[in-house]
């Protein structure tokens, strides 16, 4: 039976009222309200770096810093660089040390990260990201090179603590929040996704074209526009 558009011409007014009621109820449900996630910007990254450098850098803080810079400069989803729990590591899916290469061994100017699986890659075709050296305090290539010197070349997940425990999403967020608190930043406004939001926001503030931001973040729709949070000033 072809009844056409149920909302056109007031054919089914009761259905229209029902859908309006559902939308209103959902918008007023506190459990449905999304927490405001602020962007991790270069300024905040610098504060994290300075805080961790106040005391002698440990192998673990060097690892967390490398993960932070990769998340930011690579527009990464945290799930693309961490694992769910200690026993969930799967080399066919998760980021491994073999997925990182440099253009030069001694003095690299670029590194290449192979993401084997992601939210927008259901068939696991994979993609290789290229990140260049900035020659500034915030540099993903320098941070990764410093971490790998301490980590060694042993197989396994790319990011792991020196006791061998892999970097899980929970541990990563915990370490970042601790760093933010120590740096005097309200950690409640940030989570793992703040790096991706910060990358999009920073790119937009630098005047980067929307299409390029979309490509760098590997967004398949205009959803990335929700991530761009330009400060009022």
Number of C-alpha atoms within 10 A of each C-alpha: 3 4 8 9 10 12 12 11 9 11 13 13 12 11 13 14 11 11 11 12 12 11 12 11 12 13 12 11 10 9 9 10 10 7 11 11 18 18 26 23 19 17 10 15 21 14 18 23 20 13 16 19 13 8 8 8 12 13 17 18 19 22 24 24 23 22 22 24 22 21 23 25 23 19 21 24 19 21 17 17 22 24 24 14 14 11 10 11 19 12 16 10 15 23 25 23 20 15 16 17 15 19 12 10 9 8 11 15 16 17 21 17 20 18 22 20 19 20 12 10 13 9 10 14 10 14 15 13 14 14 18 17 15 13 11 8 11 18 17 27 25 22 21 20 18 16 22 18 10 14 20 9 11 9 10 17 22 25 26 19 16 13 7 12 13 22 24 22 17 14 16 20 19 15 15 20 21 13 21 20 15 15 18 11 16 11 18 13 14 20 21 23 21 22 29 25 26 27 26 30 24 21 16 18 13 9 8 13 10 15 10 12 21 17 10 17 18 17 15 10 8 11 10 18 16 10 19 20 17 13 7 4 3
